[in-house]
Amino acid sequence: MVLNIKRASSLDGATVNVQDVLKPFDHQVGGHTPFTSLPNGHLLKPCDEREIYFYQKMPKIIKSIAPLCCSTIQGSSVTTFDDSCLNCRQHQLENVVIPESIEGSPILNKRKLSKNFIVLSDLTYRMKSPRILDLKLGTRQHGDRATVAKIACMTAKCQSTTSASLGIRLCGMKCPPSESKNQVSISKYEGRAMDKMELFLAIRQFFNVPEVVLEVAQRKLLAIRDVLEKANGVRLFGASLLIVIESDPLESTPIDNLVRIKVVDFANATFDGFQGDNFYEGSDEGSILGLETLLGIIGHQA
């Protein structure tokens, strides 16, 4: 994919077609930075250089459980991966405008937009009515390069929430309205305040789906756990588990396509030899604990 990215401050009063301006991603339930939607099932995520480097050097075993990353953008430099999707290899996305400052913009949250981005696959693509769950994974969120103050802050956050004991914390949840229920939305702040029972109830509410769909979710979660058990030296500090389930499927949609689960957010993740970080032995027990907690909760759902 070749991105011809323009920033609003550099347009010099030129008239811009509103369709060329990036649109906010409607289905984001967690994270610190707002995503924007790109055509053909892609998202543009602002990030720091470390996460770009992680995607560029990501071990093959982790790629299997991460969203497909088609391109990274550093300023005006665009790198498209060899294993990017067919659309990104064959087509160009031109004249995309990134607004730098729009008062009250849901895209920017009144912040300056990053110069670094990753182009990721959208797990909600072509879903009519997705239910979305973002779970912070693991018992530790800070990376090896964190400051003393950051370590203290993140450690306290883990200890005061379900992260330390269960390996997961709810960072966002959205279930669309149905004939009998209104839309359910839970923010990351509400997730931080949850105790064990409240977390269990929220997750069970999310997985209130047909048994055949629940079985697909269980199978995909088990596959991710198996990958992490084999990923020696990998630590997914600060990563999340993103789960998307179609609530209103077409009869022709394959059951397997109704559930999409990936590990996301690798700004603090590491593996042996990455950017001078520490070396770790064995698997990431904190992340595996979170997956086992989740599997235990939905196992009682069936």
C-alpha positions, 0 to 999 in steps of 0.5 A: 500500500502506498499512502499519500498522506497530507496533514491539514496544516500543509494544505495551504487553504486548499479545498478538501473533499470531506470524503478524503478526511479520515473518519473516526473508528466507530467500534473502538472500546479501549486504548489510549489513542483514537483509531481511524478507519481506512477503506477495505477493512483497515485501521490507522493506529497512531503509535510510538516508534517502539510499536512500529519496530515490534511489528517490523521484527515480530516473531512469526509465532506471535504474528499468528495471534496478532492482527495483520499489519500491512504497513508502518508509517514513520513521518513520510516513510511508508513500509509495506510488509511482504505478507500484507493483504492482497488489496494493500499490495495491489492498490494505492490509497491516495489523498488521505488527509490527517487533520492536525487540530480540530476542536472537539474532534473525536479523532484527535481528542484535542491532541496533536496526532502522531507522525507514526502509524500502523495500518492494521486489519479491522476485526469488525470489518463487514460485521453488521452488529459486532459485540466487542470486548477488550481485556488487558492481558497479563499481571504486569503492564509496564515495559522494561524501559519504563521510568521508576514513576511509571513502574510504580503507577502501573504496578499499583494499577495492577494490584488494585484491579483484577489484573494481578490476581486474574491476569485480565482486566476489562478495558472496554465492552460493547454489546449492541441492543437487541429486541429485549435489551438496550445497548451495553457499554462498559468503559475502562474506568468502570473496568478498573473498579470491578471486583472478581465477581463483577468482572465474571458477570460482565464477561458472561454477559458478553458471551451470552451467545449461541452455544455453537458460537461459544464453542468457536470462541473457546477453540480460538482462545485455546489456540492463543493460549497454546501459542503463548505456551510455546513462545519462549522469551516473549512477554506481552506487557501491556497487551490486550485481548480483543474479542469481536463476535457478530450478533446478527449474522447472515445465515450464509456466514460461516460459523468460524467467521462470527468470532475474531480474537487477536492479541493487540497493543504491543507498545511494551511487549518484548522478546529476546534481543528486542531493542536491548530489553531484558531476556526472559526464560519460558512463557509469559505466565501472566498472559497465560493466567489471563487466558485460563481465567477467561476460559474458566469463566466462559467454560461455566457459560456452556 
